[in-house]
């Protein structure tokens, strides 16, 4: 077996599909499938169950997956240490992103990284906060931008800014919502996101605080679409306050008075990362971007 086969195993396991893993690894789908076939033949076990929605680790695959993660971590650590001994900051960082690039100040971050560490290759992967956290845990991502509350999580995280979320509702529903207050608002249709998105967890907690389950009528992970759906009377949703500052948003969307949900925007990585020297450069670049 070789390191590329192990990386394919770990990435497919996390992504759930060969197609998504191929995008992340910049390889063809046949190449990734060949890696898995070669591993299965060498180890004489079936690593994945194939089904209509993708691929899922078998019991044997789960056992191999844990060893593969540790092996990849060790290889990355060796490379990082060698670069440090040579006085270089070089290699690749895979970083998960959420939201829009301007909100995360990605252009400034990339500029500072090029200036400080020109030999570091950055791969940015757009996904949800929950997926970023899971991929960091599994070693697929080296770091990532995350929204939400990270209290009690074993992460090395930098708080970049506080974020406020408000309950947004269609302007056309103003009389209904004001008459019913929060209790009435919670009984109306709501728009949610995928379960691993920070919006979903924050909304679920809001409903749970009032003894209710959260069952969204519509789901989308696209914040711009979510805002548009609220304005088009599809339902209510938690909305990050700064999104309502966009031109035209205030005309179609109103906010429920007296209710604000607080969270944070973070840059997070594992406590014991495989590439500490690269991540030190990335953290400095992030901090400079947010100080600009």
Secondary structure, 3 states (H helix, E strand, C coil): CCHHHHHHHHHHHHHCCHHHHHHHHCCCHHHHHHHHHHHHHHHCCCCEEEECCEEEECHHHHHHHHHHHHHHHHHHHHHHHHHHHCCCCCEEEEEEECCCHHHHCHHHHHHHHHHHCCCEEEEEEECCHHHHHHHHHHCCCCEEEEEECCCCCCEEEEEEEEEEEEEEEEHHHHHHHHHHHHHHHHCCCEEECCCCCHHHHHHHHHHHCCCCCCCCCEECCCHHHHHHHHHCCCCEEEEEHHHHHCCCHHHHEEEEEEEEEEEEEEEEEECCCCCHHHHHHHHHHHHHHHHC
